[in-house]
Amino acid sequence: MNAYSGRLALVGDRSPHVRSHARIPGLLKELEERDHLDLDVYWVPSDDVDDALEGFDGIWLLPGSPYRSEAGAVTAVRIAREHGIPFLGTCGGFQHAMLEFARNVCGATAVQHGESTPDADELLIVPLQCSLDGHEGGVQVRPGTRAAELLGVERSMERYHCSYGLDSSKLDLLREHGMVFSGYDDAGEPRIAELPGHPFYLASLFQPELAGDGRRPHPFIQAFAHAVAGRSDQIAETGRGAIPAAT
């Protein structure tokens, strides 16, 4: 056991009805044992997010939207992006990562999420033409990206539980400010996003935590966990916030 464990915040409103919430603790435990990682995992409800997240070594914005606090979810992404904290966003985490970037980096402060504010004048996250709730689909991976490096294939089959995605008319705005879309479905719609220059920033509309039988972590999760543990080796223990640990 290391003197200091990598502190990982699982941001989301924990529910026994969300399959990924049940799977993720086991996947992280498997990684700790298999890869000899030392992780200290905390559950942080969306309405409890505050500046204490700056003291974490990794932030995973989980599926399960609409969150109790959209502002809390967006703040979690901003903290990870601005402070160089390894970030993973899956499903709703992808959607809110795009909201954060559009509002705080691109200056599109009025964009909204169609699930929580369907009548808004400017939607960034919109209903998918065909719901992906409970479906599996192919993802074409862009060569030379972090996603391609981690997956090691040109096309990957991934599992979804979502009905909302990114409005494709807003892609150029996000790209112009540095967001890279590194994976697309067979119709050309974005499914993976990443930020070059950030230590680890990866978001997917699919849910890598649902891959396989739940005993072999997806490459995205494995790489994220290693990034969290690696960051903890470089940071002193003092000045960390105190949030009750997961049980």
Secondary structure as GFF3:
##gff-version 3
##sequence-region A 1 247
A	DSSP	beta_strand	6	11	.	.	.	ID=ss1
A	DSSP	alpha_helix	19	35	.	.	.	ID=ss2
A	DSSP	beta_strand	39	44	.	.	.	ID=ss3
A	DSSP	three_ten_helix	46	48	.	.	.	ID=ss4
A	DSSP	three_ten_helix	51	55	.	.	.	ID=ss5
A	DSSP	beta_strand	58	61	.	.	.	ID=ss6
A	DSSP	alpha_helix	70	83	.	.	.	ID=ss7
A	DSSP	beta_strand	87	90	.	.	.	ID=ss8
A	DSSP	alpha_helix	92	104	.	.	.	ID=ss9
A	DSSP	beta_strand	112	113	.	.	.	ID=ss10
A	DSSP	beta_strand	123	127	.	.	.	ID=ss11
A	DSSP	beta_strand	136	141	.	.	.	ID=ss12
A	DSSP	alpha_helix	146	151	.	.	.	ID=ss13
A	DSSP	beta_strand	155	159	.	.	.	ID=ss14
A	DSSP	beta_strand	164	166	.	.	.	ID=ss15
A	DSSP	three_ten_helix	168	170	.	.	.	ID=ss16
A	DSSP	alpha_helix	171	176	.	.	.	ID=ss17
A	DSSP	beta_strand	180	184	.	.	.	ID=ss18
A	DSSP	beta_strand	190	194	.	.	.	ID=ss19
A	DSSP	beta_strand	201	204	.	.	.	ID=ss20
A	DSSP	three_ten_helix	208	210	.	.	.	ID=ss21
A	DSSP	alpha_helix	219	232	.	.	.	ID=ss22
###
